[in-house]
Amino acid sequence: MTSKNIKTPDGGTLELFSTGAELASAGSGVVVVPASMVTAADYTKFAQKLSAALGRPVHTFNRRGRGSSSPQAGDYTLDADIRDLDTVMKHTSSTDVFGHSFGGAVALHAARTLPVERLAVYDPAVSVNHSVKADWTAEYERATASGDEDRALAVLTKGLETGAFSRMPLSMLTIANKLTAGTHVGKQMRELMRTGVREIKAIIAADMPAEPFLELPLETLIVVGEKSPAYFGVACGQIHDVLSGSSYTILQGAGHDGVLRAPDKLITELSDFFAG
C-alpha cells in the first residue's frame, strides 16, 4: 500500500491510500468512500482482499476531518464530499466507486453527476422520502454543550443503531464510554463524533424522492446487510424500484460492519460486479 497527500481545487488536502497501485495498467481502480466514525485505515483488509480478487488497484482516502486530510468545514454539506470524490477519481484515473454507509450516500448522490461507470454501495445511509430520522441530535447537542462527551457519544451510538453497543441502555452505554475512553476505538470515536453528527444532518438536508436517482449509472449494485438496521433497506428498496438496471443483494449473516470485516462472500460479490 502506498500513501500520499493530494491537493483539492479549493486548496485543501486529502490523504490517499492505494492498494495494488502496481496493477494500474490492468484497468480502472475502485475508489472506496468511507463511512462516518471510521478512517481509511479501517478499510485496509477490505482494500487488500478486493484488489487481490480484481487484479486492479483499490484507492481509499481519509475524508475531511480525518488523518492528515483537511478539517471538515463547520458549514459542511454533502457537496464538499462529492467534490473531493471527484478529485480522487481524477487523480487515480478511476471510474468505479464503492461507498459504505455515509460513504454510500455520498457515492449515490455523486454518481448522478460524476463520470462513474460502475457504482456499488453497502448499507448506504441515504435518505429517501425521509427514511433517515435523527430526532436524537437535540439530545446529543445538549450533552455536548454541557461537556458530557460520554453521554453525547452514547446518544450518537444509539441514534445510528449500527453497532452491538447501540442496543445497550443509554446509562450503561455512557458508563461503557467512560471505560473505553483510553482505547484506540474510544479515542477515534471521540475525535470523529462531531464530524459524524454534521454528516447525519447533511444526509437529512439532502433528502429527496427516489426518482432523481434514475440518473445513476446502469451498472449499480446495492448491497444491504441482513443484520443491518432496517432504515438502510427502506431507502435502498425505493432506489432499486426506480432504477431498473440495478442489482440488489442482501448479504446473509452480515451486519453494518460487514465491509470492515471483509467476508469472502462480499469480496466475491463486488469483484464479480466490478469485473463487468
Sequence and secondary structure as in RCSB ss.txt:
>XXXX:A:sequence
MTSKNIKTPDGGTLELFSTGAELASAGSGVVVVPASMVTAADYTKFAQKLSAALGRPVHTFNRRGRGSSSPQAGD
YTLDADIRDLDTVMKHTSSTDVFGHSFGGAVALHAARTLPVERLAVYDPAVSVNHSVKADWTAEYERATASGDED
RALAVLTKGLETGAFSRMPLSMLTIANKLTAGTHVGKQMRELMRTGVREIKAIIAADMPAEPFLELPLETLIVVG
EKSPAYFGVACGQIHDVLSGSSYTILQGAGHDGVLRAPDKLITELSDFFAG
>XXXX:A:secstr
 EEEEEE TTS EEEEEEESGGGGGGS  EEEE  TT  GGGGHHHHHHHHHHHTS EEEEE TTSTTS    TT
  HHHHHHHHHHHHHHHT  EEEEETHHHHHHHHHTTTS  SEEEEES    BSS    TTHHHHHHHHHTT HH
HHHHHHHHHH  SGGGGS HHHHHHHHHHTTTSHHHHHHHHHHHHHHHHHHHHHHT B SGGGGGS SEEEEEEE
TTS HHHHHHHHHHHHH TT EEEEETT  TTHHHH  HHHHHHHHHHHH 
